[in-house]
Amino acid sequence: MTRHRIYLTCCCFLLIACKLHVPPRVEPDKSISSNYGSDRDFLEKYAGVVELQTGPEKVLIVPQYEGRVMTSSCEGDSGISFGWVNDDFIKSGKVKQHFNPFGGEERLWLAPEGGQFSFFFKSGVPYDFEHWFTPREFDTDSFHLVGHCDTAALFVKDVAMANRSGDSFMIHIDRRIRLLDSASIKRKIGVDFGSGVHAVAYESDNTLTNEGKSAWTIKTGAPAIWLLGQMKPSPFTTIVLPVQNREGDTTRAFHDTYFGIIPSDRWKIDSHHAYLKADGKFRGKVGVSPTHASEYIGSFDAQSGVLTLLGCSWPGKTDEFVNSAWEDQKDPFSGDSFNAYNDGPLKDGSQLGPFYELESLSPAAFLAPGQSITHTQFTYHLKGNEKMLNAIAEKTLGVRLKDIENAFN
């Protein structure tokens, strides 16, 4: 599909699916801190927002921060604000060299991060934090807001970038975010949880189009759509990564040494799942290979009773995912389809967050001029009746809430 057809299709969707009016604004309770309403008011002051809403379910997007979803709520303005928002950094107005940690529970980057086709490391420099720089195209540059309504928003962006190997890429990005209603959530996760569970969920469609004159190949490298969500860490939160063990598949299921070995009291693997502490106190990243990935990964905060799910619809059946390890690679297309990251102190004692991340990637975009690839991700936050939440966890992640909660006990 060409760029112009994608653009027209998305615009038609917005015109047909949305009622173009601004919902009434309810003033938040000023006595409640760290809720959705206070985060929205803060971001309106410093960045400007687009808000999607259907009843008490709300999603907050900032076009200035690359059209990222900053946070969401399933209980209106007074409800928990699920995304991590870096108030102090945003308020400072400063710009950092390596990465600007605005926060946000879903942002769009382009992978790979490391390797000979990296967009983050220049040619010839070491693979270390000192030489790691996030390209401004998806760090500080804004995305153009084409249009929005109560339940959807469309953004576009044209970027021109070169990778570590010196190959150039002309890329058009279409990004559409759509708030899901309760019926859609129940249908997608396969559990009719009735009225006992409060839920907010959104779908993110992200399309890359090759706008250049040359094909993206295994020789030039190929970009991939990389969606990363920063959530609030806590000592009670655990990430869970299901793994599919297919007969005859001897490939490695997990990559768990991105930033060095993760201690066993923070990272645990059993026959069908892996668990990672999400307390923001130790820097570690893990990934699930595409041949072993299931449909969902997630996290559970046992204190607040919040279950978060990340699901994907990958374009086509392929195991060629870019490898983002910080090293020159023998096989640069043997990467992950899901990643999880727990933030922690760097070597100099400073810290980007704290936060934790749930991430997904598209396959490598081997595209001829004019061709496109679309990667769709679903984010769900659910809280309420423990029995129903447990049924949802078993259905989507294949594990009980108690097993997630007690993974490191």
C-alpha positions in Angstrom: 0.0 0.0 0.0 1.4 3.4 -0.9 1.9 6.3 1.5 -1.0 8.2 0.0 -3.4 5.3 0.2 -2.5 4.7 3.8 -3.0 8.4 4.6 -6.4 8.5 2.9 -7.5 5.2 4.5 -6.6 6.5 8.0 -8.4 9.8 7.3 -11.5 8.0 6.2 -11.4 5.9 9.3 -11.3 9.0 11.5 -14.2 10.6 9.6 -16.4 7.5 9.7 -15.6 6.2 13.1 -15.5 9.3 15.2 -18.0 12.0 16.3 -15.9 15.1 16.0 -16.6 17.0 19.2 -14.7 17.7 22.3 -15.9 15.9 25.4 -16.8 17.9 28.5 -13.8 18.4 30.9 -14.3 17.5 34.5 -11.9 19.2 37.0 -9.9 16.7 39.0 -9.8 16.5 42.8 -6.8 18.6 43.6 -6.2 16.7 46.9 -5.4 13.5 45.0 -1.8 13.2 43.8 -0.5 10.9 41.1 -3.9 10.4 39.5 -4.8 10.7 35.9 -6.4 14.1 36.2 -3.4 15.7 37.8 -1.1 14.2 35.2 -3.3 15.6 32.4 -3.4 19.0 33.9 0.4 19.0 34.3 1.0 17.9 30.7 -1.5 20.4 29.3 0.6 23.1 30.9 4.0 22.0 29.6 3.4 20.0 26.4 -0.2 20.1 25.1 -2.3 16.9 24.9 -4.9 15.0 22.9 -7.4 13.1 25.1 -9.4 10.1 24.0 -12.4 9.2 26.1 -15.3 6.9 26.4 -17.0 7.2 29.7 -14.4 6.9 32.5 -11.9 5.2 30.2 -9.3 7.8 29.1 -6.1 7.9 27.1 -3.7 10.9 27.0 -1.5 11.5 24.0 1.2 14.2 23.5 1.9 15.1 19.8 5.0 17.0 20.8 6.5 13.8 22.2 6.3 11.8 18.9 2.6 11.1 19.3 3.2 9.0 22.4 0.6 7.7 24.8 1.7 9.3 28.1 -0.8 7.7 30.4 -4.3 6.3 30.7 -7.1 5.6 33.3 -10.0 3.2 33.6 -11.7 5.2 36.4 -11.7 8.7 35.1 -9.7 11.7 36.5 -9.4 10.3 40.0 -8.3 6.9 38.8 -4.7 5.5 38.8 -2.5 7.1 36.1 -1.0 4.0 34.6 1.9 5.6 32.6 5.1 6.9 34.2 5.3 10.6 33.7 8.7 12.3 34.4 7.3 15.5 35.9 10.7 16.9 37.1 12.4 16.4 33.7 9.5 17.9 31.7 9.2 20.8 34.1 13.0 21.6 33.8 12.7 22.2 30.0 16.2 20.7 29.6 17.3 18.6 26.7 19.6 15.6 27.3 22.2 14.3 24.9 21.6 10.6 25.1 17.8 10.2 25.7 15.1 12.5 26.9 13.0 10.5 29.4 9.7 12.3 29.2 7.9 9.0 30.2 4.8 7.7 28.5 3.3 4.2 28.3 3.7 3.8 24.6 6.3 5.5 22.3 7.5 4.7 18.8 11.2 4.1 18.1 12.9 2.5 15.2 15.2 -0.5 15.8 17.8 -1.9 15.8 19.4 -0.3 18.8 22.8 -2.1 18.6 24.8 -3.9 16.0 26.2 -2.9 12.6 22.8 -1.6 11.4 22.1 0.4 14.6 20.4 3.8 14.5 21.8 4.7 17.9 25.6 4.2 17.5 27.7 5.9 14.9 30.3 4.1 12.9 33.4 3.0 14.7 32.4 4.0 18.3 32.2 1.5 21.2 28.9 0.0 22.2 28.6 1.8 25.6 26.3 4.3 27.1 28.7 7.2 26.5 28.4 6.7 22.7 24.7 5.7 22.7 22.4 8.5 21.3 18.7 8.3 20.6 18.0 9.9 17.2 16.1 13.2 17.5 13.6 12.0 14.9 11.9 9.8 17.6 13.3 11.5 20.7 12.6 15.3 20.6 10.9 15.9 17.2 7.1 16.1 17.2 4.8 14.1 15.1 2.1 15.9 12.9 -1.4 15.5 14.2 -3.6 14.9 11.1 -6.9 14.7 13.1 -8.5 13.3 16.2 -11.9 12.7 17.8 -13.3 11.1 21.0 -11.8 7.7 20.4 -9.0 8.0 17.8 -6.1 10.1 16.7 -3.8 10.0 13.6 -0.2 11.2 13.4 2.3 11.2 10.5 6.0 11.8 10.3 8.7 11.8 7.6 12.2 11.0 8.6 15.6 10.7 6.9 18.2 8.6 8.8 21.4 6.7 8.4 22.5 3.6 10.2 25.9 2.7 11.7 26.9 1.0 8.4 26.2 4.3 6.5 23.1 3.3 4.6 20.4 6.0 4.3 16.7 5.5 4.8 13.8 7.8 3.8 10.8 6.7 5.9 7.2 7.8 6.2 5.4 6.9 9.4 1.7 6.7 10.0 0.6 6.2 13.6 -3.1 5.7 14.6 -4.2 5.3 18.2 -7.7 4.0 18.9 -9.4 3.7 22.3 -11.3 0.3 22.6 -14.7 0.0 24.2 -15.6 -2.6 26.8 -17.1 -5.1 24.3 -14.0 -5.0 22.2 -11.7 -5.6 25.2 -13.8 -8.6 26.3 -13.8 -10.0 22.8 -10.1 -9.6 22.2 -8.9 -11.1 25.5 -11.6 -13.8 25.4 -13.0 -13.3 28.9 -16.4 -11.8 29.6 -15.5 -10.1 32.9 -18.8 -8.3 33.4 -18.9 -5.2 35.5 -16.6 -6.4 38.2 -13.4 -5.3 36.4 -12.5 -1.8 35.3 -10.5 -1.7 32.1 -8.9 0.7 29.7 -7.3 -0.4 26.4 -6.1 1.0 23.2 -4.9 -0.2 19.8 -1.9 1.3 18.1 -1.4 0.9 14.3 2.0 1.9 13.1 3.0 1.9 9.5 6.5 2.4 7.9 6.7 3.2 4.2 9.9 3.1 2.2 10.0 6.6 0.6 13.5 6.2 -0.9 14.7 4.9 -4.2 16.4 1.8 -3.0 15.2 -1.4 -1.3 15.9 -2.2 2.3 17.8 -5.5 2.4 20.0 -7.8 4.5 23.0 -5.9 3.1 21.7 -2.4 3.9 19.9 -3.4 7.1 16.2 -2.8 7.6 14.4 -0.7 10.2 11.8 -2.2 12.5 8.9 -0.6 14.4 9.7 -0.7 18.1 7.0 0.2 20.7 8.1 0.9 24.2 5.9 1.6 27.3 7.2 3.1 30.5 5.2 2.1 33.6 5.5 2.9 37.2 7.7 0.5 39.1 7.1 -0.9 42.6 8.4 -3.6 44.9 5.2 -5.4 44.4 5.2 -5.5 40.5 6.5 -8.5 38.5 6.7 -8.8 34.7 5.7 -12.1 33.2 6.8 -13.4 29.8 5.1 -16.6 28.6 7.1 -18.9 26.3 6.0 -21.4 23.7 8.1 -24.5 23.4 7.4 -25.9 19.9 8.4 -29.4 19.1 11.7 -29.6 17.3 12.6 -26.0 18.0 16.0 -25.9 19.7 16.6 -22.1 19.4 17.0 -20.0 22.5 13.8 -18.7 23.9 15.1 -15.7 25.9 18.0 -13.2 25.5 18.8 -12.0 29.0 22.3 -10.4 28.9 21.6 -7.2 27.1 23.2 -5.2 30.0 24.9 -8.0 31.7 23.8 -10.9 33.9 20.6 -10.4 35.9 20.8 -11.9 39.4 18.6 -15.0 40.1 16.6 -13.1 42.7 15.4 -10.7 40.0 15.1 -13.0 36.9 13.6 -16.5 36.9 12.8 -18.9 34.1 10.7 -22.0 34.3 9.3 -24.4 31.6 6.6 -22.0 30.3 7.2 -18.6 31.8 9.9 -16.1 32.8 9.6 -13.5 35.5 11.4 -10.2 36.0 11.2 -7.9 39.0 9.8 -4.4 38.0 10.9 -2.3 41.0 13.2 0.2 39.1 16.2 -0.7 41.3 18.4 -2.8 38.9 19.0 -2.2 35.2 18.3 -5.3 33.2 16.7 -6.1 29.9 15.4 -9.4 28.5 13.7 -10.5 25.2 11.6 -13.3 23.8 12.5 -14.7 20.4 9.7 -14.7 17.8 9.6 -18.5 17.5 8.9 -18.9 21.2 6.7 -15.8 21.8 3.0 -16.1 22.7 0.4 -13.5 22.0 0.8 -11.5 25.2 3.3 -10.4 27.9 2.2 -8.6 31.0 2.8 -7.4 34.5 1.0 -7.5 37.8 1.1 -5.0 40.7 0.0 -7.1 43.6 -0.4 -4.0 45.9 -2.7 -2.0 43.6 -4.3 -5.1 42.0 -3.5 -3.9 38.5 -3.0 -6.4 35.7 -1.3 -4.9 32.5 -1.3 -6.8 29.2 0.6 -6.1 26.0 -0.6 -8.0 22.9 0.5 -7.8 19.3 -0.7 -8.6 15.8 2.4 -9.1 13.8 2.5 -8.5 10.0 3.1 -11.9 8.3 4.8 -15.0 9.5 8.5 -14.4 9.8 11.3 -15.0 12.3 13.5 -12.2 10.9 13.5 -9.7 13.7 16.3 -7.2 14.1 18.9 -7.9 16.8 19.5 -4.9 19.1 22.3 -6.3 21.2 25.1 -3.8 21.8 27.8 -5.6 19.7 28.7 -6.4 16.1 26.5 -9.4 15.2 27.0 -12.6 13.2 23.2 -12.8 12.7 21.7 -9.2 12.8 18.2 -10.6 12.1 17.9 -13.0 15.0 16.3 -10.6 17.5 13.3 -10.5 19.7 9.6 -9.9 19.2 9.0 -8.9 22.8 11.3 -7.1 25.3 11.0 -6.2 29.0 13.2 -3.7 30.8 13.6 -2.8 34.5 15.4 0.5 35.0 18.1 1.0 37.6 21.3 3.0 38.3 23.9 3.4 35.7 27.6 2.9 36.4 28.0 6.6 37.4 25.1 6.3 39.9 22.6 8.3 37.8 19.3 6.9 36.6 17.1 7.5 33.6 13.9 6.7 35.6 12.9 4.8 37.6 10.4 2.9 35.5 9.9 -0.4 33.9 9.1 -1.1 30.2 7.0 -3.6 28.2 8.0 -3.5 24.5 7.2 -5.1 21.2 8.8 -5.1 17.8 7.8 -5.7 14.2 9.7 -8.0 11.9 12.6 -6.4 9.9 11.0 -4.1 7.2 12.6 -5.5 4.1 10.7 -3.1 1.8 11.1 -2.1 -1.9 10.4 1.6 -2.7 6.8 2.4 -2.0 6.1 -0.7 0.0 4.8 -0.6 3.6 4.7 -2.7 6.8 2.2 -2.2 9.7 2.7 -3.3 13.3 -0.3 -3.3 15.7 0.0 -3.4 19.4 -2.8 -3.6 22.1 -2.3 -2.3 25.7 -4.7 -3.2 28.5 -4.9 -2.1 32.1 -7.4 -4.0 34.3 -8.3 -3.8 38.0 -11.1 -5.0 40.1 -12.6 -8.4 41.0 -9.7 -10.7 41.8 -11.4 -13.8 40.6 -12.1 -12.3 37.2 -8.6 -10.8 37.0 -7.2 -14.2 37.7 -9.3 -15.7 34.9 -8.0 -13.1 32.5 -4.4 -13.8 33.6 -4.8 -17.5 33.0 -6.5 -17.0 29.7 -3.9 -14.5 28.3 -0.7 -15.3 30.1 -1.3 -18.9 31.1 -0.5 -18.3 34.8 -2.4 -17.4 38.0 -2.0 -14.1 39.7 -0.7 -15.8 42.8 2.1 -17.4 40.8 3.1 -14.0 39.4 2.9 -12.4 42.9 5.0 -15.2 44.5 7.5 -15.8 41.6 10.4 -14.7 43.8 9.2 -15.9 47.2 
